[in-house]
Amino acid sequence: MPALNTPPRRLIIAITGATGAIYGVRLLETLKRLGGVETHLLISSAGWLNVQHELRLTKDEIHPLADVVHSVRDIGATIASGSFATDGMIVAPCSMKTLASIAHGLSDNLIARAADVTLKERRRLVLLVRETPFNLAHLRNMTAVTEMGGIIFPPLPAFYHRPASIDQLVDDTVARVLDLFALGAKLADAWKGLRGDESDRR
């Protein structure tokens, strides 16, 4: 009996025009280090502004972190079709404009189209939405995406593990996001309870 042609594990990573470009870049760096996952990168024009402003990184430094880089204008790209198998998509960070495009099925660029495909194929879509405070339109759009099966994941820092740096805060969020895709070894430590830390016991 012939062997089944199993497609490689693939994740789509999109960086849009909200603050927090470090989350998308750290996702790429982590996936490259882990190996075994083919990454498809999309960065909007506003996303590039934030990458350059917040991180001082160029396209020549970012593009090598991904296996495939797509233009957001290339609606004919592989990831625009449900026949191209992926494990899902992460938008990190996700602007309110991109959230609205996804919530309303506009597919007005490749980021929104790839997210639409992810939802219609019942694959995992995770949006690291970045805005504060939220207005009613933001909340309704997040509800709509959740009702369609997407996961709204604001990158809120956790302090119970006593982070010593911004890098640790970012890494904890990235690990929790990737754990949603069951990529193998669990990246984020499980909460052991308030008595789980021996140093706190009396």
Helices and strands as residue ranges (DSSP letters): E 10-15, H 21-34, E 38-43, H 45-50, I 51-55, H 59-62, G 63-65, E 68-70, G 78-80, E 88-94, H 96-103, H 110-120, E 124-129, H 136-147, E 151-152, H 166-179, G 198-200
